[in-house]
Amino acid sequence: MKLAITGKGGVGKTSIVSLFARVLRDRGHKFVLIDADPDMNLATILGIPPETPITPIVELKELIAERTGVEMGTPAAFFKMNPKVDDIPDKYCVEFNNIRLIVLGSIKKGGGGCACPENAFLKNLLSYLIVARDEWVILDMEAGIEHLGRGTAVGVDYMIVVVEPNITSIETAFRIKKLGGDLGIKNLSIIGNKIQTTDEKVFLENKLKGFNILGFIDYSDVIKKISLNILSPLEIEKKSLEAFDRIIDNLSQKSLTGSVR
């Protein structure tokens, strides 16, 4: 399955992506994680040593220029919209404890020339990963969905918005729903995170009527330690993964019954 995880900053989406990875790894699934957030902190959350060489894809300046047919460092009026990317995932992914990670990086605008070739390269790479690869692909995204072009968005099985029991993250969910609708994303779903009381769960259910809610994740001091980089998601006991197991089961069941795509 191909999942894009998004939501307002601070809702816990990167920790959720890392724990999905833990569940998939323990089940023996083939998968790759994509860090598509400009903050690029998924590697840190996973516990990948800081000295590990990780090259964000967008920093492959010479390669991107060559593949898109432009001269590096100069504005490009014309460039290839469908550059070759099929060799990129295996060549530039980082492997750590049976988890594979690709970091996209962010495009620095202003003084750097036209960013269009970089955008074309990243979008084509995402399209290839989402449409052509026979494995789970999980994107850790920022609140916006600018990385997704229309073709890529349609290929995503689920756009999952992570929300907390507060009004601001709910507002973000509605904005993402509108943007996703414009791109043709049909399966937009919700995960409620950091739930501490039944009232908070009911609050989200009432405010998000019309959304498909995949599940709820209770507030956990253990998961909090992951976000603080005190504990690795690969080290926590299985009992703390029960909610994540249920959500993966829910997604897998929907796929088997034809609810996806």
TAVEN-V241616 format. One record per residue. N is the residue number from 1. SS is DSSP state (hx for helix, st for strand, lp for the rest). PSI is psi in radians with two decimals (* if undefined). D_LAST is the distance of its C-alpha to the last C-alpha in Angstrom with 1 decimal. Layout:
# TAVEN-V241616
n,ss,psi,d_last
N,SS,PSI,D_LAST
N,SS,PSI,D_LAST
This chain:
# TAVEN-V241616
n,ss,psi,d_last
1,lp,2.71,10.4
2,st,2.03,10.7
3,st,2.41,12.1
4,st,2.07,14.3
5,st,2.13,17.1
6,st,-3.12,19.2
7,lp,2.95,21.8
8,lp,2.56,25.5
9,lp,2.36,27.9
10,lp,-0.02,29.5
11,lp,-0.21,26.8
12,lp,0.32,26.5
13,hx,-0.64,23.2
14,hx,-0.68,24.9
15,hx,-0.68,26.4
16,hx,-0.76,23.1
17,hx,-0.77,21.5
18,hx,-0.60,24.7
19,hx,-0.53,24.5
20,hx,-0.74,20.9
21,hx,-0.71,22.4
22,hx,-0.79,25.3
23,hx,-0.82,23.2
24,hx,-0.70,21.2
25,hx,-0.80,24.5
26,hx,-0.50,26.2
27,hx,-0.10,23.7
28,lp,0.30,24.1
29,lp,2.63,20.6
30,lp,2.24,20.4
31,st,2.84,19.3
32,st,2.43,20.3
33,st,2.46,20.9
34,st,2.04,21.0
35,st,1.76,23.6
36,st,0.29,22.6
37,lp,2.30,25.0
38,lp,-0.44,28.3
39,lp,-0.42,30.2
40,lp,0.96,29.1
41,lp,0.20,30.2
42,hx,-0.67,27.6
43,hx,-0.70,30.1
44,hx,-0.79,32.8
45,hx,-0.64,30.8
46,lp,-0.20,30.0
47,lp,0.30,33.8
48,lp,2.21,33.8
49,lp,2.40,37.5
50,lp,-0.40,38.3
51,lp,-0.11,40.2
52,lp,2.20,37.2
53,lp,2.05,36.7
54,lp,2.10,33.3
55,lp,1.92,32.9
56,lp,2.40,30.3
57,hx,-0.67,28.6
58,hx,-0.30,29.8
59,hx,0.01,33.3
60,lp,1.12,33.2
61,hx,-0.86,35.1
62,hx,-0.75,36.8
63,hx,-0.78,33.7
64,hx,-0.74,31.6
65,hx,-0.76,34.5
66,hx,-0.80,34.9
67,hx,-0.53,31.2
68,hx,-0.07,30.9
69,lp,0.63,34.4
70,lp,2.93,36.2
71,lp,2.20,39.4
72,lp,2.31,38.9
73,lp,0.08,40.1
74,lp,2.62,40.5
75,lp,2.47,38.5
76,lp,1.96,36.2
77,lp,-0.53,36.0
78,lp,2.41,34.1
79,lp,2.83,31.8
80,lp,2.22,29.1
81,lp,-0.33,25.6
82,lp,1.12,24.0
83,lp,2.75,26.4
84,lp,2.24,26.3
85,lp,-0.05,24.5
86,lp,-0.31,23.5
87,lp,-0.17,26.7
88,hx,-0.84,26.3
89,hx,-0.82,24.1
90,hx,-0.48,26.5
91,hx,-0.58,29.6
92,hx,0.19,29.2
93,lp,2.67,27.4
94,st,2.32,29.6
95,st,2.27,29.8
96,st,2.06,31.3
97,lp,0.81,31.5
98,lp,0.42,28.6
99,st,2.31,26.3
100,st,2.32,25.3
101,st,2.37,25.2
102,st,2.25,24.9
103,st,2.12,26.5
104,lp,-0.75,25.6
105,lp,2.99,28.5
106,lp,2.60,29.2
107,lp,2.16,30.6
108,lp,2.00,34.2
109,lp,2.72,35.0
110,lp,1.80,38.5
111,lp,-0.06,41.0
112,lp,0.21,38.6
113,lp,-3.03,38.1
114,lp,2.29,35.0
115,lp,-0.02,31.9
116,hx,-0.75,29.7
117,hx,-0.71,29.8
118,hx,-0.76,28.8
119,hx,-0.78,25.8
120,hx,-0.72,24.8
121,hx,-0.83,25.3
122,hx,-0.75,23.3
123,hx,-0.65,20.3
124,hx,-0.64,20.4
125,hx,-0.77,20.7
126,hx,-0.73,17.7
127,hx,-0.74,15.6
128,hx,-0.80,17.1
129,hx,-0.71,16.5
130,hx,-0.65,12.8
131,hx,-0.68,12.0
132,hx,-0.39,15.0
133,lp,2.35,16.0
134,lp,1.25,15.5
135,lp,2.91,15.9
136,st,2.37,14.9
137,st,2.17,15.3
138,st,2.08,16.4
139,st,2.21,17.6
140,st,1.87,20.6
141,st,2.87,20.7
142,lp,3.12,23.3
143,lp,-0.59,22.9
144,lp,2.99,22.1
145,lp,0.66,19.1
146,lp,-0.44,21.3
147,lp,-0.40,20.3
148,lp,2.17,16.9
149,lp,3.07,17.0
150,hx,-0.77,14.7
151,hx,-0.71,13.2
152,hx,-0.77,13.0
153,hx,-0.72,11.4
154,hx,-0.51,8.4
155,hx,-0.31,8.1
156,lp,2.26,8.4
157,lp,-0.75,6.2
158,st,2.29,8.8
159,st,2.04,11.8
160,st,2.11,14.5
161,st,2.14,17.7
162,st,2.24,20.8
163,st,2.63,23.4
164,lp,2.88,27.0
165,lp,1.13,28.9
166,lp,2.78,30.4
167,hx,-0.52,29.9
168,hx,-0.69,29.4
169,hx,-0.49,26.3
170,hx,-0.73,24.9
171,hx,-0.71,25.9
172,hx,-0.69,24.0
173,hx,-0.72,20.8
174,hx,-0.63,21.2
175,hx,-0.72,22.0
176,hx,-0.64,18.9
177,hx,-0.73,16.8
178,hx,-0.81,18.6
179,hx,-0.74,18.2
180,hx,-0.67,14.5
181,hx,-0.67,14.4
182,hx,-0.51,16.6
183,hx,-0.11,14.4
184,lp,0.28,11.3
185,lp,2.09,9.5
186,lp,-0.58,7.9
187,lp,1.36,7.7
188,st,2.22,11.3
189,st,3.00,13.4
190,st,2.47,17.0
191,st,2.16,19.3
192,st,2.18,22.9
193,st,2.75,25.4
194,st,0.73,29.1
195,st,2.22,29.6
196,lp,-0.39,33.3
197,lp,2.83,33.9
198,hx,-0.63,32.4
199,hx,-0.64,33.2
200,hx,-0.67,31.0
201,hx,-0.78,28.0
202,hx,-0.69,28.9
203,hx,-0.82,29.3
204,hx,-0.73,25.8
205,hx,-0.70,24.4
206,hx,-0.70,26.6
207,hx,-0.37,25.8
208,lp,0.56,22.0
209,lp,2.38,21.6
210,lp,-0.28,18.4
211,lp,2.62,16.5
212,st,2.02,14.6
213,st,2.02,17.1
214,st,-0.53,16.2
215,st,3.06,19.9
216,st,2.51,23.3
217,st,2.09,25.4
218,st,2.64,29.1
219,lp,2.39,31.5
220,lp,2.26,33.0
221,hx,-0.53,36.1
222,hx,-0.84,34.7
223,hx,-0.60,31.5
224,hx,-0.66,33.8
225,hx,-0.47,35.8
226,hx,-0.81,32.8
227,hx,-0.44,32.5
228,lp,0.01,36.3
229,lp,0.49,36.1
230,lp,-0.55,38.4
231,lp,2.42,36.2
232,lp,2.46,33.6
233,lp,-0.30,30.2
234,lp,-0.10,31.0
235,lp,-0.28,34.1
236,lp,2.69,33.3
237,lp,2.68,33.8
238,hx,-0.49,30.9
239,hx,-0.57,31.8
240,hx,-0.11,30.5
241,hx,0.04,27.0
242,hx,-0.76,26.4
243,hx,-0.63,24.2
244,hx,-0.66,22.1
245,hx,-0.77,21.9
246,hx,-0.69,20.7
247,hx,-0.74,17.9
248,hx,-0.72,16.8
249,hx,-0.74,17.2
250,hx,-0.83,15.1
251,hx,-0.77,12.1
252,hx,-0.70,12.8
253,hx,-0.72,13.2
254,hx,-0.67,10.0
255,hx,-0.76,8.4
256,hx,-0.56,11.1
257,lp,0.03,10.8
258,lp,0.28,7.4
259,lp,-0.31,6.6
260,lp,2.46,3.8
261,lp,*,0.0
